[in-house]
């Protein structure tokens, strides 16, 4: 045929495997969208709580950054932590001891939120979002 628009195709219902796969793909896309939303919120919270963190860790949502933010949710917690405590949460050697010391110095001078009540609320939200993101990543890797 010269015009391919006039071709007739037989309609065949999807196989069980195809139907299952379609549902799994849709669910995975939803999880990725939710993951992106959580990461955007976490980035905004980092900008409010401890904006200087991105000087040492370019991605405030990397595994190391999230582990650090979960263990030490505020700049004050980072500034007063021992070096050995900070070393236990680093997941790779990218964050050297010298960078950890510099991070503590930045935490002491942070321009982030200072109001205690507001800071507690932001830190609580940050902890919740980190745990939600971990669950989403766990579910996305299972699909």
QUIFEN-V153556 format. One line per field, one symbol per residue. ss: DSSP state (h for helix, s for strand, l for the rest). phi: phi as a letter, one per 20 degrees, with the letter a starting at -180 (. if undefined). psi: psi as a letter, one per 30 degrees, with the letter a starting at -180 (. if undefined). A space follows every 10 residues. Layout:
BEGIN
ss->???
phi->???
psi->???
END
This chain:
BEGIN
ss->lllhhhllll lllllhhhhh hhhhhhhhhh hhhhhhhhhh hhhhhhhhhl llhhhhllll llhhhhhhhh hlllhhhhhh llhhhhhhhl llllllhhhh hhhhhhhhll lllllhhhhh hhhhhhhhhh hhhhhhhhhh hhl
phi->.fdffefddf fcfffgffff fgffffffff ffffffffff fffffffeeb ffgffecgdf dfgfffffff fcfcgffffe ffffffffef ebefefffff ffffffffdg efgdfgffff ffffffffff ffffffffff fee
psi->kejffgkkkk kkklleeeee eeeeeeeeee eeeeeeeeee eeeeeeeeei ffefeejejf gleeeeeeee eifleeeeef lleeeeeffk flgeileeee eeeeeeeegk glkfjeeeee eeeeeeeeee eeeeeeeeee ff.
END
